[in-house]
Amino acid sequence: MAKKAELLEKAAELKLEVSEKNTIAEIEEAIATAEKHEVKEATVAKAGKRSEKSLREAEEKAEKEARKVAGDTSSQDEEEVARKKGPAPKVRSRLERRSKSYRKVAEQIEANKVYTLAEALELATKTSPVKFDASVEVHVRLGVDPRQADQNIRSTVTLPNGSGKTIRVAVFAPESDHAAATKAGADVVGDETFIKQLDKEELNFDVLIATPQYMPKLGKYARLLGPRGLMPNPKSGTVATDVAKAVTEAKAGKVEYRVDKQAIVHLSIGKVSFGADKLAQNAKAFFDSLQSQKPSSLKSAYVKSTSISTTMGPGIKLENIVS
């Protein structure tokens, strides 16, 4: 009993809630726990490796390593364990996410069939899901590397039946060329007045034609015109000494095409209302032009795949006309 009395006295000093009803073993355990807690509090610092946060993180890391060694991969998050896993979400296919009108016209196209040019254009005029006069576009994936200067395909082609778009042409040339440019159908003609429009960022044109001696004046507007594809370029025929001829060609349906970073050429060859025959003539002119641009240094296949589609319409696989 003397030992129990001593233990009770010590427990009272530690302010433990124990009494004579507790056994000696229970009192000893309570005293040992209290003393351990006091030692821990004494060793905990406000910051650093001995701070409470650092000690807690060290304990958690040690527990994690112990579970890893034991091969215990079960989740320690009680909420995650208690949460019931529901059924896997349903993912609709790309075709199912399309509009009803798109799905309806897509049924007319065989997925794995490669069509001839005549078949593809005839099908394109019938599979436009929109109510307006949609454009018919050709997409050619090339085997070139656009980063190589000699393989960066860029050229122009005059479509026999035009592109179906109203092209607004601007001419930046000396006053002596203004009358000829206006007669050829230019929408905007000027020199100093045109510069003032560029200062105000008024770009009310689709094609800009300039004479070689006036090109240096456009240098400071390169950041304005370049990203929009409006900067005159000799390769596209928009830098010319004969501005009247350049305007006539632009109005007649001369369009520029170039390969993008993914080595694909995109070009609109007309409208659905043109009909298959006129579209075929425009397509042939484009393919002939593209064939003439084949790099001599290219050792792999020039054309990898070709397809035709209308605005917002399904793609139609086309046999490779360009070799």
GUVEX-303501 format. One record per residue (C-alpha): residue number from 0; residue in three letters; chain; x, y, z. Coordinates in steps of 0.5 Angstrom, whole numbers. Example, Ala and Ser with C-alpha at 12.3 -4.5 7.8 and 13.67 -1.06 7.14 Angstrom:
// residues 2
+-----+-----+-------+-------+-------+-------+
!   n ! res ! chain !    px !    py !    pz !
+-----+-----+-------+-------+-------+-------+
!   0 ! ALA !     A !    25 !    -9 !    16 !
!   1 ! SER !     A !    27 !    -2 !    14 !
+-----+-----+-------+-------+-------+-------+
END
This chain:
// residues 323
+-----+-----+-------+-------+-------+-------+
!   n ! res ! chain !    px !    py !    pz !
+-----+-----+-------+-------+-------+-------+
!   0 ! MET !     A !     0 !     0 !     0 !
!   1 ! ALA !     A !     6 !     5 !     1 !
!   2 ! LYS !     A !     8 !     4 !    -6 !
!   3 ! LYS !     A !     1 !     6 !    -8 !
!   4 ! ALA !     A !     1 !    12 !    -4 !
!   5 ! GLU !     A !     7 !    14 !    -7 !
!   6 ! LEU !     A !     5 !    13 !   -14 !
!   7 ! LEU !     A !    -2 !    17 !   -12 !
!   8 ! GLU !     A !     3 !    23 !    -9 !
!   9 ! LYS !     A !     7 !    23 !   -15 !
!  10 ! ALA !     A !     0 !    23 !   -20 !
!  11 ! ALA !     A !    -2 !    29 !   -16 !
!  12 ! GLU !     A !     4 !    33 !   -17 !
!  13 ! LEU !     A !     3 !    32 !   -25 !
!  14 ! LYS !     A !    -4 !    33 !   -24 !
!  15 ! LEU !     A !    -7 !    27 !   -26 !
!  16 ! GLU !     A !   -14 !    24 !   -25 !
!  17 ! VAL !     A !   -13 !    18 !   -22 !
!  18 ! SER !     A !   -15 !    15 !   -15 !
!  19 ! GLU !     A !   -14 !     9 !   -10 !
!  20 ! LYS !     A !   -19 !     6 !   -14 !
!  21 ! ASN !     A !   -14 !     5 !   -20 !
!  22 ! THR !     A !    -9 !    -1 !   -20 !
!  23 ! ILE !     A !    -2 !     0 !   -19 !
!  24 ! ALA !     A !    -1 !    -2 !   -26 !
!  25 ! GLU !     A !    -6 !     4 !   -29 !
!  26 ! ILE !     A !    -3 !     9 !   -24 !
!  27 ! GLU !     A !     5 !     7 !   -27 !
!  28 ! GLU !     A !     2 !     8 !   -34 !
!  29 ! ALA !     A !    -1 !    14 !   -33 !
!  30 ! ILE !     A !     5 !    17 !   -30 !
!  31 ! ALA !     A !    10 !    14 !   -35 !
!  32 ! THR !     A !     5 !    17 !   -41 !
!  33 ! ALA !     A !     5 !    24 !   -37 !
!  34 ! GLU !     A !    13 !    24 !   -36 !
!  35 ! LYS !     A !    14 !    22 !   -44 !
!  36 ! HIS !     A !     9 !    28 !   -46 !
!  37 ! GLU !     A !    13 !    33 !   -41 !
!  38 ! VAL !     A !    20 !    31 !   -44 !
!  39 ! LYS !     A !    17 !    32 !   -51 !
!  40 ! GLU !     A !    15 !    39 !   -50 !
!  41 ! ALA !     A !    21 !    40 !   -47 !
!  42 ! THR !     A !    25 !    38 !   -53 !
!  43 ! VAL !     A !    20 !    42 !   -58 !
!  44 ! ALA !     A !    23 !    48 !   -61 !
!  45 ! LYS !     A !    19 !    54 !   -64 !
!  46 ! ALA !     A !    22 !    53 !   -71 !
!  47 ! GLY !     A !    27 !    49 !   -74 !
!  48 ! LYS !     A !    28 !    41 !   -74 !
!  49 ! ARG !     A !    26 !    41 !   -67 !
!  50 ! SER !     A !    19 !    44 !   -68 !
!  51 ! GLU !     A !    13 !    41 !   -67 !
!  52 ! LYS !     A !    11 !    41 !   -75 !
!  53 ! SER !     A !    18 !    38 !   -77 !
!  54 ! LEU !     A !    17 !    33 !   -72 !
!  55 ! ARG !     A !    10 !    31 !   -74 !
!  56 ! GLU !     A !    13 !    31 !   -81 !
!  57 ! ALA !     A !    18 !    26 !   -79 !
!  58 ! GLU !     A !    14 !    21 !   -76 !
!  59 ! GLU !     A !     9 !    21 !   -82 !
!  60 ! LYS !     A !    15 !    20 !   -86 !
!  61 ! ALA !     A !    17 !    14 !   -82 !
!  62 ! GLU !     A !    10 !    11 !   -82 !
!  63 ! LYS !     A !    10 !    12 !   -89 !
!  64 ! GLU !     A !    17 !     8 !   -90 !
!  65 ! ALA !     A !    15 !     3 !   -86 !
!  66 ! ARG !     A !     8 !     2 !   -90 !
!  67 ! LYS !     A !    12 !     2 !   -96 !
!  68 ! VAL !     A !    17 !    -4 !   -93 !
!  69 ! ALA !     A !    11 !    -8 !   -91 !
!  70 ! GLY !     A !     8 !    -7 !   -98 !
!  71 ! ASP !     A !     2 !    -4 !   -95 !
!  72 ! THR !     A !    -1 !     0 !  -101 !
!  73 ! SER !     A !    -8 !     2 !   -98 !
!  74 ! SER !     A !   -11 !     9 !   -97 !
!  75 ! GLN !     A !   -10 !    12 !   -91 !
!  76 ! ASP !     A !   -15 !    17 !   -92 !
!  77 ! GLU !     A !   -21 !    15 !   -88 !
!  78 ! GLU !     A !   -26 !    20 !   -93 !
!  79 ! GLU !     A !   -23 !    16 !   -99 !
!  80 ! VAL !     A !   -24 !     9 !   -96 !
!  81 ! ALA !     A !   -31 !    11 !   -94 !
!  82 ! ARG !     A !   -33 !    14 !  -101 !
!  83 ! LYS !     A !   -36 !     9 !  -105 !
!  84 ! LYS !     A !   -34 !     9 !  -112 !
!  85 ! GLY !     A !   -39 !    10 !  -118 !
!  86 ! PRO !     A !   -40 !     7 !  -125 !
!  87 ! ALA !     A !   -35 !     9 !  -130 !
!  88 ! PRO !     A !   -37 !    16 !  -133 !
!  89 ! LYS !     A !   -40 !    15 !  -140 !
!  90 ! VAL !     A !   -35 !    18 !  -146 !
!  91 ! ARG !     A !   -39 !    19 !  -152 !
!  92 ! SER !     A !   -35 !    18 !  -159 !
!  93 ! ARG !     A !   -33 !    24 !  -163 !
!  94 ! LEU !     A !   -39 !    23 !  -168 !
!  95 ! GLU !     A !   -44 !    22 !  -163 !
!  96 ! ARG !     A !   -42 !    29 !  -160 !
!  97 ! ARG !     A !   -43 !    32 !  -167 !
!  98 ! SER !     A !   -50 !    36 !  -169 !
!  99 ! LYS !     A !   -56 !    32 !  -172 !
! 100 ! SER !     A !   -55 !    35 !  -179 !
! 101 ! TYR !     A !   -47 !    33 !  -179 !
! 102 ! ARG !     A !   -49 !    26 !  -177 !
! 103 ! LYS !     A !   -54 !    25 !  -182 !
! 104 ! VAL !     A !   -49 !    27 !  -188 !
! 105 ! ALA !     A !   -44 !    23 !  -185 !
! 106 ! GLU !     A !   -48 !    17 !  -186 !
! 107 ! GLN !     A !   -47 !    18 !  -194 !
! 108 ! ILE !     A !   -39 !    18 !  -193 !
! 109 ! GLU !     A !   -36 !    11 !  -192 !
! 110 ! ALA !     A !   -30 !    11 !  -187 !
! 111 ! ASN !     A !   -25 !     7 !  -190 !
! 112 ! LYS !     A !   -26 !     9 !  -197 !
! 113 ! VAL !     A !   -21 !    13 !  -201 !
! 114 ! TYR !     A !   -25 !    17 !  -207 !
! 115 ! THR !     A !   -23 !    19 !  -213 !
! 116 ! LEU !     A !   -23 !    27 !  -214 !
! 117 ! ALA !     A !   -30 !    27 !  -218 !
! 118 ! GLU !     A !   -33 !    22 !  -213 !
! 119 ! ALA !     A !   -30 !    27 !  -207 !
! 120 ! LEU !     A !   -33 !    33 !  -210 !
! 121 ! GLU !     A !   -39 !    30 !  -212 !
! 122 ! LEU !     A !   -40 !    28 !  -205 !
! 123 ! ALA !     A !   -38 !    34 !  -202 !
! 124 ! THR !     A !   -43 !    38 !  -205 !
! 125 ! LYS !     A !   -48 !    34 !  -202 !
! 126 ! THR !     A !   -46 !    33 !  -195 !
! 127 ! SER !     A !   -45 !    41 !  -193 !
! 128 ! PRO !     A !   -49 !    41 !  -186 !
! 129 ! VAL !     A !   -50 !    49 !  -186 !
! 130 ! LYS !     A !   -55 !    53 !  -189 !
! 131 ! PHE !     A !   -50 !    58 !  -192 !
! 132 ! ASP !     A !   -46 !    57 !  -199 !
! 133 ! ALA !     A !   -40 !    53 !  -196 !
! 134 ! SER !     A !   -33 !    53 !  -198 !
! 135 ! VAL !     A !   -30 !    47 !  -201 !
! 136 ! GLU !     A !   -23 !    46 !  -198 !
! 137 ! VAL !     A !   -17 !    42 !  -200 !
! 138 ! HIS !     A !   -13 !    39 !  -194 !
! 139 ! VAL !     A !    -6 !    36 !  -196 !
! 140 ! ARG !     A !    -1 !    33 !  -191 !
! 141 ! LEU !     A !     6 !    33 !  -194 !
! 142 ! GLY !     A !    12 !    29 !  -192 !
! 143 ! VAL !     A !    16 !    36 !  -192 !
! 144 ! ASP !     A !    20 !    39 !  -186 !
! 145 ! PRO !     A !    17 !    46 !  -186 !
! 146 ! ARG !     A !    23 !    48 !  -182 !
! 147 ! GLN !     A !    28 !    47 !  -188 !
! 148 ! ALA !     A !    28 !    53 !  -192 !
! 149 ! ASP !     A !    28 !    49 !  -199 !
! 150 ! GLN !     A !    22 !    45 !  -196 !
! 151 ! ASN !     A !    18 !    51 !  -194 !
! 152 ! ILE !     A !    12 !    50 !  -199 !
! 153 ! ARG !     A !     9 !    57 !  -201 !
! 154 ! SER !     A !     6 !    59 !  -208 !
! 155 ! THR !     A !     0 !    62 !  -211 !
! 156 ! VAL !     A !    -5 !    59 !  -216 !
! 157 ! THR !     A !   -10 !    62 !  -220 !
! 158 ! LEU !     A !   -16 !    59 !  -220 !
! 159 ! PRO !     A !   -20 !    58 !  -227 !
! 160 ! ASN !     A !   -27 !    59 !  -223 !
! 161 ! GLY !     A !   -25 !    64 !  -218 !
! 162 ! SER !     A !   -25 !    62 !  -210 !
! 163 ! GLY !     A !   -32 !    65 !  -210 !
! 164 ! LYS !     A !   -30 !    70 !  -205 !
! 165 ! THR !     A !   -30 !    78 !  -206 !
! 166 ! ILE !     A !   -23 !    80 !  -205 !
! 167 ! ARG !     A !   -22 !    87 !  -203 !
! 168 ! VAL !     A !   -15 !    89 !  -206 !
! 169 ! ALA !     A !   -11 !    95 !  -204 !
! 170 ! VAL !     A !    -5 !    98 !  -208 !
! 171 ! PHE !     A !     1 !   102 !  -205 !
! 172 ! ALA !     A !     4 !   105 !  -210 !
! 173 ! PRO !     A !     7 !   112 !  -213 !
! 174 ! GLU !     A !     1 !   117 !  -216 !
! 175 ! SER !     A !     3 !   115 !  -223 !
! 176 ! ASP !     A !     0 !   108 !  -222 !
! 177 ! HIS !     A !    -6 !   110 !  -218 !
! 178 ! ALA !     A !   -10 !   111 !  -225 !
! 179 ! ALA !     A !    -8 !   104 !  -228 !
! 180 ! ALA !     A !    -9 !   101 !  -221 !
! 181 ! THR !     A !   -16 !   104 !  -220 !
! 182 ! LYS !     A !   -18 !   102 !  -227 !
! 183 ! ALA !     A !   -16 !    95 !  -226 !
! 184 ! GLY !     A !   -21 !    94 !  -220 !
! 185 ! ALA !     A !   -17 !    96 !  -214 !
! 186 ! ASP !     A !   -21 !    98 !  -208 !
! 187 ! VAL !     A !   -16 !   102 !  -204 !
! 188 ! VAL !     A !   -11 !   106 !  -208 !
! 189 ! GLY !     A !    -6 !   111 !  -204 !
! 190 ! ASP !     A !     1 !   113 !  -202 !
! 191 ! GLU !     A !     1 !   118 !  -196 !
! 192 ! THR !     A !    -6 !   117 !  -195 !
! 193 ! PHE !     A !    -5 !   110 !  -194 !
! 194 ! ILE !     A !     0 !   110 !  -189 !
! 195 ! LYS !     A !    -4 !   114 !  -185 !
! 196 ! GLN !     A !    -9 !   109 !  -185 !
! 197 ! LEU !     A !    -4 !   104 !  -183 !
! 198 ! ASP !     A !    -2 !   108 !  -177 !
! 199 ! LYS !     A !   -10 !   108 !  -175 !
! 200 ! GLU !     A !    -9 !   100 !  -176 !
! 201 ! GLU !     A !   -15 !   101 !  -181 !
! 202 ! LEU !     A !   -14 !    94 !  -185 !
! 203 ! ASN !     A !   -20 !    95 !  -190 !
! 204 ! PHE !     A !   -17 !    90 !  -195 !
! 205 ! ASP !     A !   -16 !    83 !  -196 !
! 206 ! VAL !     A !   -10 !    83 !  -201 !
! 207 ! LEU !     A !    -4 !    89 !  -201 !
! 208 ! ILE !     A !     0 !    90 !  -207 !
! 209 ! ALA !     A !     6 !    94 !  -207 !
! 210 ! THR !     A !    11 !    96 !  -212 !
! 211 ! PRO !     A !    19 !    95 !  -210 !
! 212 ! GLN !     A !    21 !   102 !  -209 !
! 213 ! TYR !     A !    15 !   103 !  -204 !
! 214 ! MET !     A !    17 !    96 !  -200 !
! 215 ! PRO !     A !    22 !   100 !  -195 !
! 216 ! LYS !     A !    16 !   104 !  -192 !
! 217 ! LEU !     A !    12 !    98 !  -190 !
! 218 ! GLY !     A !    18 !    96 !  -186 !
! 219 ! LYS !     A !    15 !    99 !  -179 !
! 220 ! TYR !     A !     8 !    96 !  -181 !
! 221 ! ALA !     A !    11 !    89 !  -181 !
! 222 ! ARG !     A !     8 !    87 !  -174 !
! 223 ! LEU !     A !     1 !    89 !  -176 !
! 224 ! LEU !     A !     1 !    86 !  -183 !
! 225 ! GLY !     A !     5 !    80 !  -182 !
! 226 ! PRO !     A !     1 !    76 !  -177 !
! 227 ! ARG !     A !    -5 !    77 !  -182 !
! 228 ! GLY !     A !    -2 !    75 !  -188 !
! 229 ! LEU !     A !    -2 !    82 !  -191 !
! 230 ! MET !     A !     5 !    83 !  -192 !
! 231 ! PRO !     A !     7 !    84 !  -199 !
! 232 ! ASN !     A !    11 !    78 !  -202 !
! 233 ! PRO !     A !    15 !    77 !  -208 !
! 234 ! LYS !     A !    13 !    70 !  -208 !
! 235 ! SER !     A !     6 !    71 !  -207 !
! 236 ! GLY !     A !     6 !    76 !  -213 !
! 237 ! THR !     A !     4 !    82 !  -209 !
! 238 ! VAL !     A !    10 !    86 !  -210 !
! 239 ! ALA !     A !    10 !    88 !  -217 !
! 240 ! THR !     A !    12 !    93 !  -222 !
! 241 ! ASP !     A !     6 !    92 !  -226 !
! 242 ! VAL !     A !     1 !    94 !  -221 !
! 243 ! ALA !     A !    -5 !    93 !  -226 !
! 244 ! LYS !     A !    -3 !    86 !  -228 !
! 245 ! ALA !     A !    -3 !    84 !  -220 !
! 246 ! VAL !     A !    -9 !    87 !  -219 !
! 247 ! THR !     A !   -13 !    84 !  -224 !
! 248 ! GLU !     A !   -10 !    77 !  -222 !
! 249 ! ALA !     A !   -12 !    78 !  -215 !
! 250 ! LYS !     A !   -19 !    80 !  -217 !
! 251 ! ALA !     A !   -19 !    74 !  -222 !
! 252 ! GLY !     A !   -18 !    69 !  -216 !
! 253 ! LYS !     A !   -11 !    68 !  -215 !
! 254 ! VAL !     A !   -10 !    65 !  -208 !
! 255 ! GLU !     A !    -4 !    64 !  -204 !
! 256 ! TYR !     A !    -2 !    57 !  -200 !
! 257 ! ARG !     A !     3 !    55 !  -196 !
! 258 ! VAL !     A !     5 !    49 !  -191 !
! 259 ! ASP !     A !     4 !    50 !  -184 !
! 260 ! LYS !     A !     8 !    48 !  -178 !
! 261 ! GLN !     A !     4 !    41 !  -178 !
! 262 ! ALA !     A !     7 !    40 !  -186 !
! 263 ! ILE !     A !    -1 !    41 !  -188 !
! 264 ! VAL !     A !    -3 !    45 !  -194 !
! 265 ! HIS !     A !   -10 !    48 !  -193 !
! 266 ! LEU !     A !   -14 !    52 !  -199 !
! 267 ! SER !     A !   -21 !    54 !  -201 !
! 268 ! ILE !     A !   -22 !    52 !  -208 !
! 269 ! GLY !     A !   -29 !    55 !  -209 !
! 270 ! LYS !     A !   -36 !    54 !  -206 !
! 271 ! VAL !     A !   -41 !    49 !  -206 !
! 272 ! SER !     A !   -46 !    53 !  -211 !
! 273 ! PHE !     A !   -40 !    52 !  -216 !
! 274 ! GLY !     A !   -42 !    45 !  -218 !
! 275 ! ALA !     A !   -37 !    39 !  -218 !
! 276 ! ASP !     A !   -35 !    41 !  -225 !
! 277 ! LYS !     A !   -32 !    48 !  -224 !
! 278 ! LEU !     A !   -29 !    45 !  -217 !
! 279 ! ALA !     A !   -26 !    40 !  -221 !
! 280 ! GLN !     A !   -22 !    45 !  -225 !
! 281 ! ASN !     A !   -20 !    49 !  -219 !
! 282 ! ALA !     A !   -18 !    43 !  -216 !
! 283 ! LYS !     A !   -13 !    41 !  -222 !
! 284 ! ALA !     A !   -10 !    48 !  -222 !
! 285 ! PHE !     A !    -8 !    47 !  -215 !
! 286 ! PHE !     A !    -6 !    40 !  -215 !
! 287 ! ASP !     A !    -1 !    42 !  -222 !
! 288 ! SER !     A !     1 !    48 !  -218 !
! 289 ! LEU !     A !     3 !    44 !  -212 !
! 290 ! GLN !     A !     6 !    39 !  -216 !
! 291 ! SER !     A !    11 !    44 !  -219 !
! 292 ! GLN !     A !    13 !    46 !  -212 !
! 293 ! LYS !     A !    16 !    39 !  -210 !
! 294 ! PRO !     A !    23 !    40 !  -207 !
! 295 ! SER !     A !    29 !    37 !  -211 !
! 296 ! SER !     A !    32 !    35 !  -204 !
! 297 ! LEU !     A !    26 !    31 !  -202 !
! 298 ! LYS !     A !    28 !    24 !  -201 !
! 299 ! SER !     A !    21 !    21 !  -198 !
! 300 ! ALA !     A !    14 !    21 !  -200 !
! 301 ! TYR !     A !    12 !    28 !  -202 !
! 302 ! VAL !     A !     4 !    27 !  -201 !
! 303 ! LYS !     A !     2 !    23 !  -195 !
! 304 ! SER !     A !    -5 !    24 !  -195 !
! 305 ! THR !     A !   -11 !    28 !  -198 !
! 306 ! SER !     A !   -18 !    30 !  -196 !
! 307 ! ILE !     A !   -23 !    35 !  -198 !
! 308 ! SER !     A !   -29 !    38 !  -194 !
! 309 ! THR !     A !   -34 !    43 !  -194 !
! 310 ! THR !     A !   -34 !    49 !  -188 !
! 311 ! MET !     A !   -36 !    45 !  -182 !
! 312 ! GLY !     A !   -37 !    39 !  -186 !
! 313 ! PRO !     A !   -34 !    32 !  -185 !
! 314 ! GLY !     A !   -28 !    30 !  -189 !
! 315 ! ILE !     A !   -27 !    26 !  -195 !
! 316 ! LYS !     A !   -21 !    22 !  -196 !
! 317 ! LEU !     A !   -18 !    23 !  -203 !
! 318 ! GLU !     A !   -13 !    19 !  -207 !
! 319 ! ASN !     A !    -7 !    22 !  -208 !
! 320 ! ILE !     A !    -7 !    26 !  -214 !
! 321 ! VAL !     A !     0 !    29 !  -213 !
! 322 ! SER !     A !     6 !    24 !  -213 !
+-----+-----+-------+-------+-------+-------+
END
